[in-house]
Amino acid sequence: MRPFAYERPATAEEAVALVASRPGAAFLGGGTNLVEQLRLGIVRPRVLVDVTGLPLDTVDELPSGGLRIGATVRNADLAAHPAVRERYPAVSQALLSGASAQLRNAATMGGNLMQRTRCVHFQDLDAACNKREPGSGCSALSGFTGHNAVLGGSEHCVAVHPSDVAVALCAMDAVVVTLGPSGPRRMPLTRLHRLPGDAPERDTRLEHGELITAIDLPPPPPAARCCFRKVRDRASFAFALVSVAVLLDLAGGTVRDVAVAFGGIAPIPWRAIRAESALRGAPATADSFAAAVSAELAAARTVPGNAYKVPLAWDTCVATLLDLCEGG
């Protein structure tokens, strides 16, 4: 047992000051990811700063017509929220497809976004892992490759981001609201996570001591439809092999606007910019969808173990787009 200090601040400002002033400190939310890593000996924080008592646990209407989701809102509560189910069904679907009911009851929205990008080798202390121990190597390159990224990976790390709801939030153009040592700031969720490059130990662009306080969702287009779909090894608790979140706005038989995000194929929730660009103004047909998704996945780099992800991602995305068309 490695001793650590435990703090329970009353305000977000106090929480930020506690972590920012101590290099070995970490925020503790629901603990579904961090506590597991503590138990395995992967992380060894000197101080845990519990933020679950902060007044960040509400879902509020924004003047724009969007929603503000407090960082400590539990995943299960957000999935059941009437405004989320009605206006952002992809977010509710993603939450309900993630983890188990018990974990959804404990996990927080801010913590979900901050969970470590990881593969099976990250949690094996006998395996080389640049994310866990920079410079040690990447066992995933030659070990079990079935879950490896096909987009955005590097020679230093090919793990995929595990969050389901982050994929849906990406497609909804969510904005992350934070408070850090330098004060408050806002950033698109698409900018929160970073590709591994040569520094895979850094999962996000947040500075030490910067706390997510809320997630803002803009109002969806009035006629838009959205959906989240997840493909996994088993229907119970499992990470996505491939997932996709789509928001589709049609005008007659033409794509007026679209947002597509993938999970399970990259170290970050992958916003499909190339596919979106090809689809805007295009006819809402199977051929258009197929060509656009093919353009997005053309840059995929595979090994025999994970090559299945490319056709699986293609099939899942095209099928979701077609289903949304029929749903109208």
Disulfide bonds with the S-S distance in Angstrom:
none
